[in-house]
Amino acid sequence: MKILILTLLLMSPSLKAQMKLKPFETDGCTLFVDGTYTRPGLWKHCCVEHDLRYWFGGSESDMDQADLRLRSCVQKVGGDEWAYVIYSGVRAGHHSPIKNKYQWNWGWEEKREKKPLTQEETNYVILELKGLSPEGVNIDQFIKTNFP
């Protein structure tokens, strides 16, 4: 009887939905430019990687790391000033009453708290990531960076 109940629970739609990600999408640097006037798209790949991380989320510490990686990436290609502006905007956005759909953990079918991914979620996310090929992002390197 216990096995039957456990099987029914595991097969329940709400549990399956928790382990399902919506299709990944990105708009580059949300509500901001993807590069300079003379070099459009200069740091777009930084924003796409940031969007990927926000898609599957994790803990608040993971979110902080994703924001710092965005700043570092933009700093390498665009310089300190642009990195500061973009990082400050992202961090301010965490406290803004105006939200866009790309909030932390936005990709999960079911609302997900800011908490570390379980091993099962991690395996699922890696599998989903391997099926993606977003512009300007090396998925294998992204996986190595985010799942050391």
DAWO-V833795 format. One record per run of one state. SS is the DSSP state (H for helix, E for strand, L for the rest). FROM is the first residue (numbers start at 1). TO is the last residue. If there is no record, write none. Layout:
SS;FROM;TO, SS;FROM;TO
This chain:
L;1;1, H;2;10, L;11;12, H;13;18, L;19;20, E;21;21, L;22;43, H;44;56, L;57;59, H;60;78, L;79;79, H;80;93, L;94;107, E;108;108, L;109;118, H;119;130, L;131;138, H;139;146, L;147;148
